[in-house]
Amino acid sequence: MAYKFYAMDFAFYNSMGIYSFEARCEMLKEIGYDATHLSVWHGERWRDVEKLKNVKEKYGLDVAGVYVVLDLSLGEDHPRNTGILKMLEIMEGCSTVELAIQSVGHHIRPSDPKGDDIAVKWLEKALKIAERRNINILLYTHLSFWVERHEDAVRLCKRLNHPNLGAVDGTNLLGTLRAVSPYLKQVNISGSRRDPHGFGGVATIEPLDVGELDNFALLGQLKKMGYNGMIGYQGWGEGGDAYSKLSRSLKAFRDMERRLEAHPHWADLRLTP
């Protein structure tokens, strides 16, 4: 089975700006991607999702998801946070929201369970809308955010136990796949190498044909787990010629799929945590 492959729109950002929504969709279609993606960032931009309802008809692409950032340290009633709820009410053409929770309050550090009650209270409101409108909310782990680790997302998913709440894997940590697997509804990957000059002083984000991270082995593990959702190219901070890097990444991904289909045992290496 070939996975549906999408590109997060992060790949279209560079030091000069960002490509237009229309150009992004046209490029992805021409390169051969199955789906596009939209970053709304903060909820004040909730109306941006109105662009999605015509994507399938106009460009022949699915919409893999919408990325948005929740910051409860601003208060529940801040426009950035109420805007996310408004977005859930009007979304058409997309059924997946990737939610990064930046903060749940002042003086609550990343991954601190003391913030769980605050997050759960907001998520319960969001999930009522999501359930009514058949939208999945996926907790997006992000370096230095309150939901920073996959364990944080799993903890919240277990507590809420809601079918419309899940997780998205954005950091390629093989050691957490088993814990995350019951809640894993979307995956994004990148080429990467540990580098103090990389993102957050931890690692680079690169096209799929470079880096030391073995995405072939990771893909083999996902298949072994029975994962059948979408997979995407992350692309944050790459800059440069987006078309070229997106083409290289799609070609690399499809070649990994081909090798895995022909030789599944190749991915049975002994993985380190």
N, C-alpha and C positions, 0 to 999 in steps of 0.2 A: 504494500500500500504506500503510495506517495503522499507525503504530508502536504497539506496546504501551507504555502510559505508566504509570509508577508514581510514588509519592511516598516519598522517604526519610523515615524517622520523625523526623528532625531538625525537620521542620516542626511537630511537636506539642510541642516543648519551649518553655517560656517562663519568665519570672522567678518564676512561682508554682509551677512543677513541670512534670509531663508527664502527658498524657492516658493513660488505661489502654490496654492492648493491645487490649482488646475494643472500646472506644470508637473507637480509631484505625481498626480494620478496618471498623467499621460506618459511620463517616464516609466513608471512601474509597469504599466500595461505593455509598453513596447519591449521592455526588458524581459517580461514573462512572469512577473509576480502574480500571485493569486489574489492578494488583498492589500489594501492600504491601511493607514493608521493615522490617528489625529491626536496631537497633544494640545489639550485645552489649558494645561498648566493650572492656573487658579480659577476658582469657580466664578469669578467676575466675568470670565469670557464664556459663560455657559451657552450663549447664543451661537457660538462657533459651530456647534454640532448640527445646526440647520443645514450645513453644507453636505451632510452625509446622506440625506434621504434620496438623492439622485445619483449617487456614485455608481451603483450597480447598473442602472439604465444607461448612463452617459459614458462610463468608462469600462464597463464589463468587469469591475473589480468588487470583491467583497470588502467589508470594513472589519478589520480584525479587532479593533478596540479603540477606546478613547482613554487617554492618560490624563489624570487630574490629581492635584495635590490638596489634601485637607490639612488645615492648621488650626487646631482647636485652642491653641494658646491665645488666639485672637478673640475667642468667644464663639459660641454656637451661632449667634445671630449676625456675625460679620458677613458682609456680602460675598466674600470669597467662599464661605462655607454654606450659606443658604443657597448660593448660586449652583452648587453641586446638586442639591435637591431639585432645583428648578430644571437643571439639565436632565436629570433622570425622568422628569415629567414630560419633556418634549422630544427626547431622542427618538429618531426614526432612522432605519437603515443600519442600525448597529445594536447589538444586544450584549456588549461587553464593556464594562468600565474598569480600568486599571487604576486602583486607588492607592496612592502613596500617602501615608499619614506622617506628615512632617513633625508634628508636635501635638501633644494632648494637654500641655500646660507648662507654665514656667517652672523651672527647677525639676522637671521630670526628665531624666536622661534617657537616651535611646535604649530600647529593650526593657525598660523598667516596668514590671507588672503592676506597679502602683498606678499606672495610667489606664489599666484595662477597663475599669468601670466607666471612665469618661469616654473612651473609644466605643465601648459597647452601647452606651446610651445613644450616641449619634448613629452608629451602625444599625441599630434596631429601627430607627426612623427611616433610614435610607433603604433598608431591606423591605420595609412595608411597600414602598413605591416600586422597588425592583421586582418584588414578587408579583405585584399587580400588572406590571408592564413587561414581565418575562425578560428581565435584564440580569446578567450575572455581574456581581461586584467582586473583583479579584484584588486581593491585597498584594501590593507591589513593594517588595523589599528594596530599600534604598539606603546606601551608605550614609551614615550620620543622621538619618531620620529616626523617629521613634520606632516605627516598624522597620528595623534595620536588618534583622536576620530572619531566615525562614522559620526558625523556631517561634518567633513572635507571631508570624502569620498563622502558623499551625495552632498556637495557643488560643488565638481569637476564634479561629474556625471551630475548634473543639468546643469552646464555651458557648458559642452562638448556635452551632449545629443547624445551620440553615442551608437548604439546597441551592440558594442563589448566592452563597458566599464561598469563595474559593481563593486560590493563590496563583500568582504568576511567578515563574522562576526567571530572575534576571541576573543571576550571578554565577551560574554554572558550577555550583558546589556539589560535587558528586556524593559527598558524605551525607547530605541531607535528603537525597532523593527518596529514600524509603519512608522517611517521616512525612515528607510533603505529598507523596503520591496520592493519598486519598482525597486531597483537596486541589490537586494540580489540574487546572483547566486551560492554561496557556503557558507557552515557553518562549523566551527570547534568548538568543545566543549571540556570541561574537568571538572573534579571535582575540586572544588576550595573553599577556605575560606579566608576571609580577615586576613592578617597576615603581620606585619611589617618586618618579615624575609622572606616573599615570594618574587616572581618576582617583581623587581623594588621597593621593599619595600611596595607593595600594597596587593598582594594576592598570594596564592599558585596555582600551577598547578599540579593536581593529577589525578589518575585513576578515572573513572566514578562512581565507587561504593563507593567513599569516598568524604568528603568535605561537606560544608553547602549549596552550590549552588544547587537549585532544578532543575536539568536538565529535569526531567519528566514534570514539569510545562512549561519549556521553549519549549520542544518538542511539547507539546499541543498547545502552541501559534503558533509555526511554521506551524503545520497542519491547524490550524484555518485560518491562513493567506493564505493557499493554496501553501505553499512552497513545491516544489517537486524535488529540486536539491540534490546533494550529501551532506552527513554529515560526518565529520571526527573527530577522536580523536587527540587532539593537542599534549600532552605528553612532552612538552619542560621541560628540567631540571629534569625529573623523575629519570633517571639513573637506576641502579640495573638491575634485570633480565627483559629485555624488553619483552620476550615471555610471562612471567607470567602476567605482567601488561596489555599488549595488549589483552590477553585472558580475563582477568577480565573485561576490558572496553567493549569489544565486547559483552560479556554475559550480562553485565548491560544494554547496549543500546538495545539489542534485547528484554530484559525483559520489559524495558520501553515501547517499541513499542507494545508488547503483551498486557500490561495493558491498554495502551491508546486505542488500537483497541477494547478491550472488555468493557472498561468503560471510554469513552471519557469525560464524565462529571466530572470525578475525577480531571481533569486538569483545571477546571473552578474556581480555587481559586482566591481571590481578590489579584492581584499582586501590589506590591509597586513599585514606580518608581525607 
